[in-house]
Amino acid sequence: ECWKCGRQMTDPAELFYCKCGIVQKPASNLTYFQLFGLNEDFDVDLKPLSEKYIELQKQLHPDKFSQASETEKSHAADQSSLVNKAYSVLTKPLHRAIYMLELHDNPIEESSAISDPEFLMEIMELNEELAEVDSPEDLKIFEEQNESNIVKNIQEISAAFKSKNIPSAHELAIKLQYYSNISEKIKDLKR
């Protein structure tokens, strides 16, 4: 119910505002997908997501609440923060996969390990190769190969979620973390 007027709010259009025009505190029972009006799907169309994000940020911008009560300012700031966090998660495949695994009660923990020794050997070899790269041209080739691995891995994660194979999505998301770590090392070398 609205914290200001007490009206029961059942309309999904009232996620952020009551019909009385007052911004509400964030609903604790919504997923990031629901926040943006999306189906829970690993494959997210970024264009409508970005458009909705911009629309929500305009609605929740602090300047709109300069004359509002402290409660309303606080709720607007909380809503804006939630929208930012949700957008950040949904726009990044690795973060989106990790989030979806959490929604399916199969989170990636610090202690989560890969049970595929061949993959671990591949990662060790890739790290060794990266350490030996000695020219910008070789680094570019290495980066392209890693990006290709990431794209393939993301496609496999998508297929796993589509087929509701959560254990496979879990294993693939951990692999994506490894490839993403290599990407970060490449970026560091380019600096």
C-alpha positions as CSV (number, residue, x, y, z in Angstrom):
1,E,0.0,0.0,0.0
2,C,1.1,3.6,-0.6
3,W,3.0,5.0,2.3
4,K,1.4,8.4,1.8
5,C,-2.2,7.9,0.9
6,G,-2.7,4.3,2.2
7,R,-4.2,3.1,-1.1
8,Q,-3.7,-0.5,-2.1
9,M,-1.5,-0.7,-5.1
10,T,-2.0,-3.8,-7.3
11,D,-1.3,-2.3,-10.7
12,P,2.1,-3.3,-12.1
13,A,2.4,0.2,-13.5
14,E,2.7,1.4,-9.8
15,L,6.1,-0.2,-9.2
16,F,7.6,3.3,-8.7
17,Y,4.7,5.7,-8.1
18,C,1.3,5.4,-6.6
19,K,-1.6,6.9,-8.6
20,C,-1.5,9.8,-6.0
21,G,1.8,10.7,-7.6
22,I,4.1,9.8,-4.7
23,V,7.2,7.7,-5.3
24,Q,7.2,4.4,-3.4
25,K,9.9,2.5,-1.7
26,P,11.4,-0.3,-3.8
27,A,9.4,-3.6,-3.8
28,S,11.5,-6.3,-2.2
29,N,9.8,-9.2,-4.1
30,L,10.6,-8.2,-7.6
31,T,13.4,-9.6,-9.8
32,Y,15.6,-7.3,-11.9
33,F,13.7,-8.6,-14.9
34,Q,10.3,-7.7,-13.5
35,L,11.7,-4.2,-12.6
36,F,12.3,-3.6,-16.3
37,G,9.1,-5.4,-17.5
38,L,11.1,-8.3,-19.0
39,N,10.7,-12.0,-19.1
40,E,13.3,-13.9,-17.1
41,D,15.5,-14.9,-20.1
42,F,19.3,-15.0,-20.4
43,D,19.0,-13.5,-23.9
44,V,18.2,-9.8,-23.2
45,D,17.5,-7.3,-26.0
46,L,19.7,-4.5,-24.8
47,K,17.9,-1.7,-26.9
48,P,14.5,-1.8,-25.1
49,L,16.3,-2.4,-21.8
50,S,18.4,0.7,-22.3
51,E,15.4,2.7,-23.3
52,K,13.5,1.6,-20.2
53,Y,16.5,2.4,-18.1
54,I,16.7,6.0,-19.5
55,E,13.0,6.4,-18.9
56,L,13.2,5.3,-15.3
57,Q,16.2,7.4,-14.6
58,K,14.4,10.5,-15.8
59,Q,11.4,9.6,-13.6
60,L,13.6,9.0,-10.6
61,H,16.2,11.8,-11.1
62,P,17.0,13.6,-7.8
63,D,16.2,17.0,-9.3
64,K,12.6,16.0,-9.6
65,F,12.5,15.6,-5.8
66,S,14.2,18.7,-4.6
67,Q,10.9,20.0,-3.1
68,A,9.8,16.5,-1.9
69,S,9.7,15.2,1.7
70,E,12.7,13.5,3.1
71,T,10.9,10.2,2.9
72,E,10.1,10.6,-0.8
73,K,13.7,11.7,-1.5
74,S,14.9,8.6,0.2
75,H,12.5,6.3,-1.7
76,A,13.5,8.0,-5.0
77,A,17.2,7.5,-4.2
78,D,16.6,3.9,-3.3
79,Q,14.6,3.2,-6.4
80,S,17.2,4.9,-8.6
81,S,20.0,2.9,-6.9
82,L,18.0,-0.3,-7.5
83,V,17.4,0.5,-11.2
84,N,21.1,1.3,-11.7
85,K,22.1,-2.0,-10.0
86,A,19.6,-4.1,-12.0
87,Y,20.6,-2.4,-15.3
88,S,24.3,-3.1,-14.6
89,V,23.6,-6.8,-13.9
90,L,21.2,-7.3,-16.9
91,T,23.5,-5.7,-19.4
92,K,26.5,-7.9,-18.6
93,P,26.2,-11.6,-19.6
94,L,28.4,-12.9,-16.8
95,H,26.6,-10.9,-14.1
96,R,23.2,-11.8,-15.7
97,A,24.1,-15.5,-15.6
98,I,25.3,-15.3,-12.0
99,Y,22.1,-13.4,-11.0
100,M,19.9,-16.0,-12.8
101,L,21.7,-18.8,-11.0
102,E,20.9,-17.1,-7.7
103,L,17.2,-16.9,-8.8
104,H,17.3,-20.6,-9.4
105,D,18.9,-21.3,-5.9
106,N,22.1,-22.4,-7.5
107,P,24.5,-19.5,-6.7
108,I,28.2,-19.4,-7.7
109,E,30.1,-19.4,-4.4
110,E,33.7,-18.4,-3.8
111,S,34.3,-22.1,-3.3
112,S,32.6,-23.1,-6.6
113,A,35.1,-25.1,-8.6
114,I,35.3,-26.4,-12.1
115,S,35.2,-30.2,-12.4
116,D,36.6,-30.2,-15.9
117,P,40.4,-30.8,-15.7
118,E,40.8,-30.2,-19.5
119,F,39.3,-26.7,-19.1
120,L,41.5,-25.9,-16.2
121,M,44.5,-27.0,-18.2
122,E,43.3,-24.8,-21.1
123,I,43.1,-21.8,-18.7
124,M,46.5,-22.4,-17.3
125,E,47.9,-22.6,-20.9
126,L,46.1,-19.4,-21.9
127,N,47.5,-17.6,-18.9
128,E,51.0,-18.8,-19.8
129,E,50.6,-17.7,-23.4
130,L,49.4,-14.3,-22.3
131,A,52.4,-13.9,-20.1
132,E,54.6,-14.6,-23.1
133,V,52.9,-12.2,-25.5
134,D,55.5,-9.6,-26.5
135,S,53.9,-7.5,-29.2
136,P,50.7,-5.5,-29.7
137,E,49.9,-7.6,-32.7
138,D,50.2,-10.8,-30.8
139,L,48.1,-9.3,-28.0
140,K,45.4,-8.4,-30.4
141,I,45.3,-11.9,-31.8
142,F,45.2,-13.4,-28.3
143,E,42.4,-11.0,-27.4
144,E,40.3,-12.0,-30.4
145,Q,40.7,-15.7,-29.6
146,N,39.6,-15.0,-26.0
147,E,36.6,-13.0,-27.2
148,S,35.7,-15.9,-29.5
149,N,35.8,-18.2,-26.5
150,I,33.6,-15.8,-24.5
151,V,31.0,-15.5,-27.4
152,K,30.9,-19.3,-27.7
153,N,30.5,-19.7,-23.9
154,I,27.7,-17.1,-23.8
155,Q,25.8,-19.1,-26.5
156,E,26.3,-22.2,-24.4
157,I,25.0,-20.5,-21.3
158,S,22.0,-19.3,-23.3
159,A,21.2,-22.8,-24.5
160,A,21.6,-24.2,-21.0
161,F,19.1,-21.7,-19.5
162,K,16.7,-22.3,-22.4
163,S,16.7,-26.0,-21.8
164,K,16.5,-25.3,-18.0
165,N,19.7,-27.2,-17.5
166,I,20.8,-25.1,-14.4
167,P,23.7,-27.3,-13.4
168,S,25.2,-26.9,-16.9
169,A,24.5,-23.1,-16.8
170,H,26.3,-23.0,-13.4
171,E,29.4,-24.8,-14.8
172,L,29.4,-22.6,-17.9
173,A,29.1,-19.4,-15.9
174,I,32.1,-20.4,-13.9
175,K,34.0,-20.9,-17.2
176,L,32.9,-17.5,-18.3
177,Q,34.4,-16.1,-15.1
178,Y,37.7,-17.5,-16.1
179,Y,37.6,-16.1,-19.7
180,S,36.5,-12.8,-18.3
181,N,39.5,-12.8,-15.9
182,I,41.7,-13.3,-18.9
183,S,40.0,-10.3,-20.6
184,E,40.7,-8.2,-17.6
185,K,44.4,-9.2,-17.8
186,I,44.5,-8.3,-21.5
187,K,43.0,-4.8,-20.7
188,D,45.7,-4.4,-18.0
189,L,48.4,-5.2,-20.5
190,K,47.0,-2.7,-23.0
191,R,47.3,0.1,-20.5
